[in-house]
Amino acid sequence: MSNDPPFDFSILDRIGAPFRHFDAGEKIFLEEDLGDAMYMVRSGRVDIITYGTVLENVRSGGIFGEMALIDDGPRSAAAMAAERTEVVAIDKAAFLAVLRDHPEFALRVMSLLATRLRRMNKQL
């Protein structure tokens, strides 16, 4: 993902995706919550946590919570703002709209999933 060009947030502005602000230490969602949106970090940092272990730090332009939109399953980990953070919430309708108009976004999401899976495999 680090070689990806910066994401053009105006794409999300045009479809009216809402912004949300979180203070440091504030939960965005918990493991096992039902997921109705994925998120893209506009500023700040989000920790992805399971069983008290930080799996990943997501920074500006990074996405998290995408699995819940793809398979309609519960959250597989918790997300907490590590510092004052602004995210864009992308619900299923917005996600599909972005994919329709910007199919390269699907490759960005798939690349992220592949990177996370490879990292997990190395830890086994």
Secondary structure, 3 states (H helix, E strand, C coil): CCCCCCCCCHHHHHCCCCEEEECCCCEEECCCCECCEEEEEEECEEEEEECCEEEEEEECCCEECHHHHHHCCECCCEEEECCCEEEEEEEHHHHHHHHHHCCHHHHHHHHHHHHHHHHHHHHC
